[in-house]
Amino acid sequence: MKIVIEGMRSGECIQRVRRALEQVQGLQIREVRLGSAVVDGDAKQQAAALDAIEKAGFQPHISA
């Protein structure tokens, strides 16, 4: 699943998102870049990933 993430502006933001995603048990993080992330997981893990990114202070949206 590709997630578009609004509000990321620096390398520190990338690290904050990565740390947030690492807290989601069972989620496979394929890539975190400025403005997006690519992860693999079931529906529950994907929902938890969006929640974790939001709690880290960013606005996540699933890319179509």
N, CA, C and O atoms as CSV, one atom per row, in Angstrom:
chain,resi,resn,atom,element,x,y,z
A,1,MET,N,N,0.853,-1.170,0.000
A,1,MET,CA,C,0.000,0.000,0.000
A,1,MET,C,C,0.897,1.231,0.000
A,1,MET,O,O,1.825,1.337,0.802
A,2,LYS,N,N,0.611,2.153,-0.902
A,2,LYS,CA,C,1.342,3.413,-0.924
A,2,LYS,C,C,0.530,4.456,-0.164
A,2,LYS,O,O,-0.671,4.617,-0.383
A,3,ILE,N,N,1.217,5.159,0.734
A,3,ILE,CA,C,0.584,6.199,1.539
A,3,ILE,C,C,1.210,7.540,1.176
A,3,ILE,O,O,2.428,7.698,1.256
A,4,VAL,N,N,0.400,8.487,0.785
A,4,VAL,CA,C,0.855,9.857,0.571
A,4,VAL,C,C,0.764,10.550,1.923
A,4,VAL,O,O,-0.254,10.451,2.610
A,5,ILE,N,N,1.831,11.252,2.306
A,5,ILE,CA,C,1.883,11.857,3.637
A,5,ILE,C,C,2.133,13.355,3.512
A,5,ILE,O,O,3.203,13.784,3.079
A,6,GLU,N,N,1.150,14.133,3.889
A,6,GLU,CA,C,1.281,15.589,3.861
A,6,GLU,C,C,1.951,16.080,5.139
A,6,GLU,O,O,1.750,15.519,6.216
A,7,GLY,N,N,2.740,17.124,5.006
A,7,GLY,CA,C,3.354,17.746,6.167
A,7,GLY,C,C,4.806,17.354,6.392
A,7,GLY,O,O,5.458,17.903,7.280
A,8,MET,N,N,5.325,16.419,5.609
A,8,MET,CA,C,6.730,16.024,5.747
A,8,MET,C,C,7.600,17.042,5.024
A,8,MET,O,O,7.361,17.360,3.859
A,9,ARG,N,N,8.618,17.554,5.728
A,9,ARG,CA,C,9.446,18.594,5.129
A,9,ARG,C,C,10.948,18.355,5.251
A,9,ARG,O,O,11.733,19.114,4.684
A,10,SER,N,N,11.368,17.315,5.980
A,10,SER,CA,C,12.809,17.128,6.206
A,10,SER,C,C,13.125,15.665,6.501
A,10,SER,O,O,12.236,14.822,6.622
A,11,GLY,N,N,14.420,15.397,6.613
A,11,GLY,CA,C,14.867,14.066,6.986
A,11,GLY,C,C,14.372,13.658,8.363
A,11,GLY,O,O,14.111,12.480,8.606
A,12,GLU,N,N,14.241,14.612,9.255
A,12,GLU,CA,C,13.705,14.320,10.598
A,12,GLU,C,C,12.268,13.821,10.492
A,12,GLU,O,O,11.861,12.936,11.244
A,13,CYS,N,N,11.505,14.380,9.571
A,13,CYS,CA,C,10.125,13.919,9.363
A,13,CYS,C,C,10.113,12.467,8.886
A,13,CYS,O,O,9.280,11.673,9.325
A,14,ILE,N,N,11.026,12.126,7.999
A,14,ILE,CA,C,11.131,10.748,7.523
A,14,ILE,C,C,11.390,9.812,8.698
A,14,ILE,O,O,10.772,8.752,8.799
A,15,GLN,N,N,12.300,10.200,9.582
A,15,GLN,CA,C,12.627,9.373,10.741
A,15,GLN,C,C,11.433,9.249,11.686
A,15,GLN,O,O,11.188,8.172,12.230
A,16,ARG,N,N,10.693,10.328,11.886
A,16,ARG,CA,C,9.500,10.271,12.751
A,16,ARG,C,C,8.464,9.310,12.205
A,16,ARG,O,O,7.872,8.537,12.958
A,17,VAL,N,N,8.240,9.351,10.892
A,17,VAL,CA,C,7.272,8.446,10.273
A,17,VAL,C,C,7.767,7.006,10.361
A,17,VAL,O,O,6.993,6.108,10.691
A,18,ARG,N,N,9.044,6.776,10.072
A,18,ARG,CA,C,9.595,5.424,10.146
A,18,ARG,C,C,9.453,4.861,11.565
A,18,ARG,O,O,9.039,3.715,11.739
A,19,ARG,N,N,9.793,5.659,12.568
A,19,ARG,CA,C,9.672,5.198,13.960
A,19,ARG,C,C,8.214,4.881,14.298
A,19,ARG,O,O,7.938,3.900,14.988
A,20,ALA,N,N,7.292,5.696,13.820
A,20,ALA,CA,C,5.869,5.446,14.074
A,20,ALA,C,C,5.431,4.139,13.423
A,20,ALA,O,O,4.718,3.346,14.038
A,21,LEU,N,N,5.853,3.914,12.188
A,21,LEU,CA,C,5.467,2.695,11.479
A,21,LEU,C,C,6.103,1.455,12.095
A,21,LEU,O,O,5.500,0.382,12.082
A,22,GLU,N,N,7.291,1.586,12.626
A,22,GLU,CA,C,7.966,0.453,13.267
A,22,GLU,C,C,7.216,-0.038,14.497
A,22,GLU,O,O,7.442,-1.161,14.947
A,23,GLN,N,N,6.334,0.776,15.043
A,23,GLN,CA,C,5.552,0.381,16.213
A,23,GLN,C,C,4.333,-0.469,15.851
A,23,GLN,O,O,3.682,-1.029,16.733
A,24,VAL,N,N,4.022,-0.566,14.552
A,24,VAL,CA,C,2.870,-1.356,14.110
A,24,VAL,C,C,3.336,-2.802,13.932
A,24,VAL,O,O,4.085,-3.114,13.006
A,25,GLN,N,N,2.890,-3.666,14.818
A,25,GLN,CA,C,3.316,-5.057,14.827
A,25,GLN,C,C,2.907,-5.773,13.541
A,25,GLN,O,O,1.747,-5.731,13.130
A,26,GLY,N,N,3.886,-6.430,12.916
A,26,GLY,CA,C,3.625,-7.217,11.717
A,26,GLY,C,C,3.649,-6.435,10.411
A,26,GLY,O,O,3.608,-7.037,9.338
A,27,LEU,N,N,3.714,-5.125,10.477
A,27,LEU,CA,C,3.728,-4.299,9.273
A,27,LEU,C,C,5.108,-4.369,8.637
A,27,LEU,O,O,6.117,-4.220,9.326
A,28,GLN,N,N,5.160,-4.593,7.336
A,28,GLN,CA,C,6.431,-4.578,6.619
A,28,GLN,C,C,6.597,-3.208,5.969
A,28,GLN,O,O,5.778,-2.792,5.150
A,29,ILE,N,N,7.660,-2.521,6.344
A,29,ILE,CA,C,7.942,-1.188,5.790
A,29,ILE,C,C,8.876,-1.373,4.599
A,29,ILE,O,O,10.024,-1.788,4.764
A,30,ARG,N,N,8.394,-1.072,3.423
A,30,ARG,CA,C,9.225,-1.219,2.221
A,30,ARG,C,C,10.014,0.042,1.922
A,30,ARG,O,O,11.154,-0.027,1.462
A,31,GLU,N,N,9.404,1.209,2.184
A,31,GLU,CA,C,10.080,2.470,1.858
A,31,GLU,C,C,9.407,3.623,2.580
A,31,GLU,O,O,8.182,3.677,2.691
A,32,VAL,N,N,10.226,4.546,3.071
A,32,VAL,CA,C,9.716,5.814,3.605
A,32,VAL,C,C,10.535,6.912,2.952
A,32,VAL,O,O,11.759,6.952,3.078
A,33,ARG,N,N,9.844,7.803,2.251
A,33,ARG,CA,C,10.489,8.925,1.561
A,33,ARG,C,C,9.768,10.201,1.959
A,33,ARG,O,O,8.713,10.166,2.592
A,34,LEU,N,N,10.342,11.305,1.586
A,34,LEU,CA,C,9.716,12.593,1.850
A,34,LEU,C,C,8.376,12.637,1.110
A,34,LEU,O,O,8.342,12.664,-0.120
A,35,GLY,N,N,7.288,12.644,1.858
A,35,GLY,CA,C,5.958,12.745,1.276
A,35,GLY,C,C,5.246,11.434,1.023
A,35,GLY,O,O,4.096,11.441,0.583
A,36,SER,N,N,5.905,10.285,1.291
A,36,SER,CA,C,5.222,9.016,1.051
A,36,SER,C,C,5.881,7.865,1.788
A,36,SER,O,O,7.016,7.959,2.256
A,37,ALA,N,N,5.132,6.778,1.874
A,37,ALA,CA,C,5.646,5.527,2.436
A,37,ALA,C,C,4.973,4.385,1.694
A,37,ALA,O,O,3.846,4.513,1.215
A,38,VAL,N,N,5.680,3.268,1.605
A,38,VAL,CA,C,5.127,2.052,1.018
A,38,VAL,C,C,5.248,0.960,2.064
A,38,VAL,O,O,6.342,0.679,2.552
A,39,VAL,N,N,4.123,0.342,2.410
A,39,VAL,CA,C,4.089,-0.687,3.439
A,39,VAL,C,C,3.250,-1.875,2.969
A,39,VAL,O,O,2.414,-1.750,2.074
A,40,ASP,N,N,3.488,-3.020,3.586
A,40,ASP,CA,C,2.690,-4.213,3.335
A,40,ASP,C,C,2.136,-4.716,4.651
A,40,ASP,O,O,2.830,-4.722,5.668
A,41,GLY,N,N,0.891,-5.135,4.625
A,41,GLY,CA,C,0.262,-5.689,5.813
A,41,GLY,C,C,-1.206,-5.947,5.540
A,41,GLY,O,O,-1.734,-5.572,4.493
A,42,ASP,N,N,-1.859,-6.593,6.498
A,42,ASP,CA,C,-3.285,-6.845,6.341
A,42,ASP,C,C,-4.068,-5.554,6.611
A,42,ASP,O,O,-3.483,-4.523,6.943
A,43,ALA,N,N,-5.376,-5.621,6.467
A,43,ALA,CA,C,-6.212,-4.422,6.608
A,43,ALA,C,C,-6.055,-3.776,7.984
A,43,ALA,O,O,-6.017,-2.550,8.090
A,44,LYS,N,N,-5.964,-4.584,9.032
A,44,LYS,CA,C,-5.811,-4.050,10.388
A,44,LYS,C,C,-4.467,-3.327,10.545
A,44,LYS,O,O,-4.400,-2.259,11.153
A,45,GLN,N,N,-3.409,-3.910,9.998
A,45,GLN,CA,C,-2.092,-3.282,10.072
A,45,GLN,C,C,-2.047,-2.000,9.243
A,45,GLN,O,O,-1.415,-1.024,9.647
A,46,GLN,N,N,-2.701,-1.995,8.110
A,46,GLN,CA,C,-2.736,-0.800,7.273
A,46,GLN,C,C,-3.468,0.332,7.979
A,46,GLN,O,O,-3.023,1.479,7.946
A,47,ALA,N,N,-4.587,0.015,8.617
A,47,ALA,CA,C,-5.324,1.027,9.379
A,47,ALA,C,C,-4.471,1.542,10.531
A,47,ALA,O,O,-4.464,2.741,10.813
A,48,ALA,N,N,-3.753,0.642,11.197
A,48,ALA,CA,C,-2.878,1.041,12.298
A,48,ALA,C,C,-1.734,1.920,11.792
A,48,ALA,O,O,-1.298,2.830,12.496
A,49,ALA,N,N,-1.246,1.655,10.578
A,49,ALA,CA,C,-0.180,2.471,9.992
A,49,ALA,C,C,-0.667,3.902,9.764
A,49,ALA,O,O,0.037,4.859,10.085
A,50,LEU,N,N,-1.870,4.043,9.211
A,50,LEU,CA,C,-2.432,5.382,8.989
A,50,LEU,C,C,-2.598,6.119,10.315
A,50,LEU,O,O,-2.295,7.308,10.414
A,51,ASP,N,N,-3.077,5.412,11.322
A,51,ASP,CA,C,-3.261,6.002,12.646
A,51,ASP,C,C,-1.926,6.429,13.248
A,51,ASP,O,O,-1.823,7.510,13.829
A,52,ALA,N,N,-0.908,5.590,13.112
A,52,ALA,CA,C,0.414,5.897,13.663
A,52,ALA,C,C,1.009,7.138,13.004
A,52,ALA,O,O,1.606,7.976,13.679
A,53,ILE,N,N,0.848,7.256,11.693
A,53,ILE,CA,C,1.362,8.427,10.971
A,53,ILE,C,C,0.634,9.682,11.432
A,53,ILE,O,O,1.251,10.727,11.636
A,54,GLU,N,N,-0.673,9.576,11.594
A,54,GLU,CA,C,-1.456,10.729,12.055
A,54,GLU,C,C,-1.026,11.141,13.463
A,54,GLU,O,O,-0.876,12.331,13.742
A,55,LYS,N,N,-0.830,10.172,14.341
A,55,LYS,CA,C,-0.389,10.476,15.708
A,55,LYS,C,C,0.999,11.089,15.741
A,55,LYS,O,O,1.341,11.800,16.686
A,56,ALA,N,N,1.806,10.821,14.716
A,56,ALA,CA,C,3.150,11.406,14.615
A,56,ALA,C,C,3.090,12.854,14.128
A,56,ALA,O,O,4.108,13.545,14.093
A,57,GLY,N,N,1.878,13.312,13.748
A,57,GLY,CA,C,1.707,14.713,13.391
A,57,GLY,C,C,1.577,14.997,11.903
A,57,GLY,O,O,1.736,16.139,11.470
A,58,PHE,N,N,1.290,13.961,11.115
A,58,PHE,CA,C,1.191,14.136,9.670
A,58,PHE,C,C,-0.186,13.721,9.173
A,58,PHE,O,O,-0.963,13.122,9.917
A,59,GLN,N,N,-0.491,14.040,7.911
A,59,GLN,CA,C,-1.785,13.727,7.324
A,59,GLN,C,C,-1.604,12.647,6.256
A,59,GLN,O,O,-1.193,12.953,5.137
A,60,PRO,N,N,-1.908,11.375,6.590
A,60,PRO,CA,C,-1.744,10.298,5.618
A,60,PRO,C,C,-2.993,10.085,4.751
A,60,PRO,O,O,-4.121,10.272,5.205
A,61,HIS,N,N,-2.764,9.692,3.504
A,61,HIS,CA,C,-3.850,9.363,2.574
A,61,HIS,C,C,-3.387,8.177,1.736
A,61,HIS,O,O,-2.241,8.146,1.288
A,62,ILE,N,N,-4.260,7.210,1.523
A,62,ILE,CA,C,-3.923,6.076,0.675
A,62,ILE,C,C,-3.893,6.546,-0.765
A,62,ILE,O,O,-4.822,7.198,-1.240
A,63,SER,N,N,-2.804,6.205,-1.460
A,63,SER,CA,C,-2.658,6.578,-2.866
A,63,SER,C,C,-3.465,5.614,-3.729
A,63,SER,O,O,-3.453,4.404,-3.503
A,64,ALA,N,N,-4.154,6.153,-4.703
A,64,ALA,CA,C,-4.990,5.317,-5.597
A,64,ALA,C,C,-4.154,4.573,-6.614
A,64,ALA,O,O,-4.695,3.832,-7.435
